[in-house]
Amino acid sequence: MSMNDIKLFSKKNMAYDPTGHDYLHAQRVAEAATKIYRADYDSKITAEGLYIVEAASYLHDTIDEKITMDMNTRLKEVQALLEKENISTKASHDIWNIIQHMSYSKNIEHHYQLSDGFWCKINKIVFVIHWDDC
């Protein structure tokens, strides 16, 4: 599990965003979310959990309408990127869940209920850090 391809994808696709949702925003979200994850789950931290937090943080705005004009193509690109990574199906699913459902606009459209305590907290960490950074 390497974060290099995820970061490069984020940097490439968010490089010219004029709304403040650029790569540096994603980097700040990833740093803050990782810090909270480490503090809250000190004895339960796993490499996969850390990867999910970081990957979701870097990817969360790459599929936003503000960033891409062709959502179907971008979703396929993110899917291909995650398939290329050496992660479990569950980790890939968790990343998808975060980036597709944990945004302010998505929750206005439909309120998503998170049931799993641990991953519910991870979703909220990425979501809250994202909006605190805007």
Wavefront OBJ file of the C-alpha trace (Angstrom):
o trace
v 0.000 0.000 0.000
v 1.633 3.160 -1.213
v 0.107 6.598 -1.058
v 2.248 7.895 -3.953
v -0.206 7.119 -6.770
v -3.135 8.453 -4.741
v -1.295 11.722 -4.078
v -0.236 12.061 -7.718
v -3.808 11.469 -8.893
v -5.097 14.072 -6.455
v -2.409 16.588 -7.401
v -3.035 16.106 -11.127
v -6.802 16.407 -10.881
v -6.987 19.222 -8.353
v -4.076 21.343 -9.569
v -6.081 24.156 -11.111
v -9.111 24.381 -8.864
v -9.948 28.038 -8.127
v -12.413 27.299 -5.269
v -9.846 26.389 -2.608
v -10.361 22.660 -3.108
v -6.907 22.188 -4.542
v -4.219 19.654 -3.734
v -3.010 21.641 -0.726
v -6.532 21.455 0.699
v -6.520 17.662 0.274
v -3.107 17.521 1.915
v -4.337 19.551 4.916
v -7.391 17.309 5.245
v -5.175 14.196 5.112
v -2.764 15.538 7.724
v -5.519 16.581 10.122
v -7.567 13.394 9.639
v -4.475 11.236 10.172
v -3.604 13.152 13.326
v -7.107 12.637 14.728
v -7.117 8.966 13.719
v -3.799 8.396 15.510
v -4.972 10.240 18.637
v -8.380 8.568 18.844
v -7.331 5.033 17.922
v -3.809 4.808 19.326
v -4.014 1.138 20.288
v -6.225 0.141 17.326
v -4.282 1.759 14.474
v -3.708 -0.505 11.500
v -1.785 0.125 8.296
v -5.003 -0.442 6.357
v -6.968 1.955 8.555
v -4.327 4.631 8.138
v -4.319 4.051 4.382
v -8.116 4.426 4.227
v -8.030 7.716 6.138
v -5.266 9.138 3.946
v -6.629 7.858 0.634
v -10.156 9.116 1.331
v -8.739 12.483 2.363
v -6.705 12.873 -0.813
v -9.496 11.594 -3.086
v -12.595 13.141 -1.507
v -12.813 16.178 -3.792
v -11.500 14.555 -6.967
v -15.037 13.345 -7.680
v -16.701 16.652 -6.822
v -18.648 18.552 -9.468
v -16.477 21.595 -8.731
v -13.402 19.662 -9.857
v -14.555 17.527 -12.767
v -16.882 18.150 -15.675
v -17.115 14.434 -16.518
v -18.166 12.592 -13.383
v -18.539 9.171 -15.023
v -14.994 9.247 -16.381
v -13.588 10.465 -13.058
v -15.380 7.742 -11.116
v -13.916 5.146 -13.473
v -10.453 6.664 -13.018
v -10.723 6.506 -9.229
v -12.005 2.933 -9.428
v -9.081 1.936 -11.666
v -6.652 3.641 -9.283
v -8.041 1.768 -6.278
v -8.011 -1.528 -8.172
v -4.340 -0.968 -8.968
v -3.500 -0.476 -5.296
v -2.711 -3.513 -3.193
v -5.637 -3.135 -0.782
v -8.474 -5.356 0.374
v -11.928 -5.209 -1.154
v -13.208 -3.924 2.184
v -10.655 -1.096 2.237
v -11.620 -0.112 -1.299
v -15.297 -0.178 -0.304
v -14.605 1.970 2.780
v -12.744 4.563 0.697
v -15.623 4.641 -1.817
v -18.139 5.039 0.991
v -16.289 8.023 2.396
v -15.639 9.874 -0.846
v -19.090 9.274 -2.323
v -21.237 9.951 0.735
v -19.403 12.186 3.138
v -19.805 15.605 1.632
v -22.014 18.464 2.635
v -23.878 18.499 -0.677
v -24.410 14.712 -0.712
v -25.918 14.824 2.781
v -28.284 17.611 1.798
v -29.517 15.460 -1.082
v -29.844 12.368 1.138
v -28.842 11.976 4.769
v -26.538 8.971 5.021
v -26.725 6.943 8.206
v -23.442 5.443 9.319
v -23.810 2.408 11.531
v -20.362 0.890 12.096
v -18.867 2.722 15.092
v -15.211 2.712 14.017
v -15.753 3.549 10.331
v -18.525 5.948 11.211
v -15.927 7.876 13.199
v -13.419 7.757 10.300
v -16.071 9.071 7.883
v -16.859 11.880 10.291
v -13.181 12.714 10.796
v -12.645 13.203 7.061
v -15.936 15.074 6.698
v -15.391 17.443 9.649
v -11.764 18.167 8.785
v -12.777 18.854 5.206
v -15.347 21.459 6.191
v -13.166 23.029 8.882
v -10.531 23.635 6.209
v -12.860 25.461 3.790
l 1 2 3 4 5 6 7 8 9 10 11 12 13 14 15 16 17 18 19 20 21 22 23 24 25 26 27 28 29 30 31 32 33 34 35 36 37 38 39 40 41 42 43 44 45 46 47 48 49 50 51 52 53 54 55 56 57 58 59 60 61 62 63 64 65 66 67 68 69 70 71 72 73 74 75 76 77 78 79 80 81 82 83 84 85 86 87 88 89 90 91 92 93 94 95 96 97 98 99 100 101 102 103 104 105 106 107 108 109 110 111 112 113 114 115 116 117 118 119 120 121 122 123 124 125 126 127 128 129 130 131 132 133 134
